Amino acid sequence: MKIDIYYFSGTGNTAWAVRRLAEHLTELGDEVTAASCENLTVADVDPTTCEVMGVAFPVYGSLAPPIFRDFLARLPSVTKKPLFAVTTAGYAAGDTGWYAVRSLRAKGYEPFLIDNVVVANNLYIPPVDVLPVTPPEKMAHRLAQAEKKIVKLAGLIHHRKRHVRGSDPLGLLMGITQRLGMKYLEPAMVKWLSIDETCTRCGWCVDRCPAHNIEMTDNGVEFLDRCMMCMRCYSFCPAQAIQATEKTRNTKRYRRYGGPEGKPYPSMDVIL
């Protein structure tokens, strides 16, 4: 079976999950390709070249990231195309996957599997500092548990078994609650990030920002107004010069996420 997976990954959790899912599907005999939405336009997406399409993305307050919301909205219409959606989260997803792909039914996509894989939490900044970033010493256990879930999902996808999680009353309630919060939180987030005096002007953040929100100017690195808080620049700045309010200068309390395999994304090799 030919399967195409399209994904977005801010700090590497979804990229890791997609890579592992693709590998397990390949072991089952499927032909799998995976591509980040950062590296293509919707004009590059041809649903007729695959038998099953998959989408994968991190949970942003029970929403897909803005860059992936736009990608989904611009997908072409099809005729009865089987679709699966996999989300990744630090703890819980609510109805995120179901909510994100529900409108695709009108375009001819037929979601048969929707589920979440718990990988790691990468968001711990004021005022969203309730649940700490998953520390490196807990990652091995987290990834082992995530691997078990991915193996299960690969089997279900291979056999096209219907499996939908998140559309139950509890999932819907969690989704509605979180989206109400994001309605006010998301616009404020774009104003939180700043560069401190330790910036070396290496350009890492400029080159790797998926929203093209960071520029190198004569005055140094500057943020525009398109930030979607994917946490990539904040997590992986080599000098830890990017701050989310002055409080995050305290790097012992506000420790940065190191990625699922302890290295910055998007340097991970995930395309198969």
N, C-alpha and C positions, 0 to 999 in steps of 0.2 A: 504494500500500500504506500502510495506517495503522500507524504505529509509535509506541509510547509508551516513553519511556526514564525510568527512575527512578535517581537517583544520590545519592551523598554526596560532598562535597568539603570538606576541612579548610582548605587554604590556597589553593585555586583551580586546582590542576593538573587534577583530574578535571572540574571545571566547564568549564575551557577545552576539554578534549578532547571533552566532550559537545556543547558548542556547535559546534565544528568538525565533528563527526560529523553532527550534525543538519543543518547547513548543506549538507554534501555529499550527504546522503541526499535532502534537499529538491531539490537540483539534479538528482538522478536521477529525480525525479518522485514521491517518497514524501511523505506527509503525516506530519510528525513533531511530537510534543509532548515536552517534557522537564521534569521536576519534581524538585526536591530532596526527599529524605525528611524534611528538617527542616520543610518547609512543609505536610506532610500526614500523615494517619494511614492505616493500612492500609484503614480503612473507605472512604477516598477512592479506593482503587485498584480499578478494575473491568476485569479482563483481557478481558472480552467486548467492550470498545469498540475494541480494536485487533487487527490481524492478527498482529503480531509485538511481543513485549515485549523491552525491553533493560534491563540493569542495569549500572551503572558505579560504581566505587569505588576508592580508593587502597589500596595494599598496606601492611598493617601486620604485618610479620614473617610473611608468608605466610598472613595472615588478613584478612578484611574488617574494617573498623572496628566496634567494638561496636554503635554506633548502627545500622549497616547490617546486621549479623548479626541483630539483633532485627527489623529491617524484613523481611528475607528469611524469617525464621522465621514471621512472622505473615501472609505472603501467602496469599490464598485459594486453594483448590483449583480446578483448571481441567481442560479436556479437550483434550489434545494442542495445547498452546499453544507455538508456536516461540519460543525464548528465546535471546538472545545476551548475553554478559557481557564487558565490557571493563574491565580494571584499568589503573591508572596507577602508575608507580614511578619512582624516581630512577635505578635501574640494572637490576634484574631482578625478576621476579615469582614464579619457581618455579611451583608448581601452584595459586597463590592462587585464580584464577578458577574452575578446575575444582573445587577443594575447597569453595568457598563455595556453589556452586549444585548440587552433587551431590545433596543431599537434596531438591531441588525436583522431581526426577523422580517421586518418590512422590506429588507433588501434581498431576501431569499436565503439568508443563512439560517441553519437549523442547529442551535446549540443542543448538544446531547450530553456534554460533561462540563460541569462548572465546580471548581473546588479550590481550596487554598492550601498552600504549603507554608508552615511556620518555619522560618529560617533564622532571622536575627533582627533585633531592634537597632536601627541606626539613628533614631531621632531622640535627642535629649538636650534640648536647649530651652531657655526661658521664653515663654511661660509653659512650654510643653515639656516639662521636666518631671513627669510623674514616674515613668518607667525608664530605668537606666539603659544605656547602650549595652548590648550583650558583650561581656568581656571575652578576651581570647581563650581563657581557660575553660569556657563553657561551649566553645564553638564545636569541638569534636562531637560532643553529645548531641548538640542541636543538629548538626549536619547528618549524623547517623539516624536520628529520628526523621529528619526530612527525607533522607534517602529511602526509608521504608515507605513513606507516603508516596514518593515519586514512583517507586516500583509498582505499587498498587495502581496508581493512575495510568502508568504506561500499559498495564494489562487491560484496563478498562477501555482505554483509547484504541488499542490494537484490535479489540473485539467489538468496538463501537457500542459499548454498553452505556445505557442511559444512567447518569450519575450527577445529580444536581444538588449542591449544597449552598445554603445561604438564603434560599427563598422562603424558609420557614418563618413563623411569627417573630422568633427571637432574632434571627438574622435581619429581618426587615426593620425591626425596632432599633437595633444597633445601627443599621445603615442610616435610617432617617435621623437619628439623634446626632450621629457624627457629621452628616452632611449639613445639618443646620449649623453646627459649630464651624465647619469649614467655610460656610458662606461669609462669615465675618473674619475668620482667621486667615484665610488664603490671601485676601488683598493686603492684609497687614504684614504678612511674611516678607513680601518683596522689599520692605523697608528695614528689615532687621540686620542684614549682612553688611559688614564693613571690613576694610583692610586696616591693619594696624602697622606700626612702624617697623615691624620685623620682616615685612614683605621684601623679598629679594628681586622682584620683577622677573622671575624665572619664566613666567608665561604658562605654567602648567594649567592653571584654572581657565585662562583665556582660550587655550587650545581645546579643552575638553568639556566646556560648558554645553550641555545639550540644548539649552534655550538661547545660546549665543547672547547671553546677558552680561558678559564681562568683556571689557575692552582695556587695552593697554594704551595709555595716553602719555603726553609729556609730563603729566602730574602723577603718573603711576597707574595702578590698576583701579578701574572704576566700574561700579555696577550700574546697569540700566534698570528698566522697570519690568523685565520679563521673567524674573526669578520664579521658579516653581518649587523651591526648597527640596530639590532631589538629594541634597546633602553631599554631593560629590566633591565640590570644591572645599567645603567646610571640613569634610572628613579626611581628605587626602592632600591638602596643601602641604608641601614639603616643610614649610616653615611654621605651620599652624598659625599663619598670619591672618586668616579669615575668622572674624568674630561674629557671633549672633548675640548682640548686646555686649556690654562691657563685662558682664558676669562670666562669659565663657573664656576670658583670659585665665581663669582658674582652671587649668587643664587637668588638675587632679580630680576635681569634682565633675567638670564637663569634659570627660574623656572622649576623644574622637573614635568613631567606628573604624576598624581596620580592614573591613571587607571579610567575606565568608572564608577566604583562604589566606587572610593576612597580607594581602597585597592590593594596591589600588586598582580600581576599575576605571576606564575600560581597557586596561592592559591585558586582562584575562582573555585567553583564546577560547571563544565560545562558538564560533561559526563552524558548522560541520558541512 
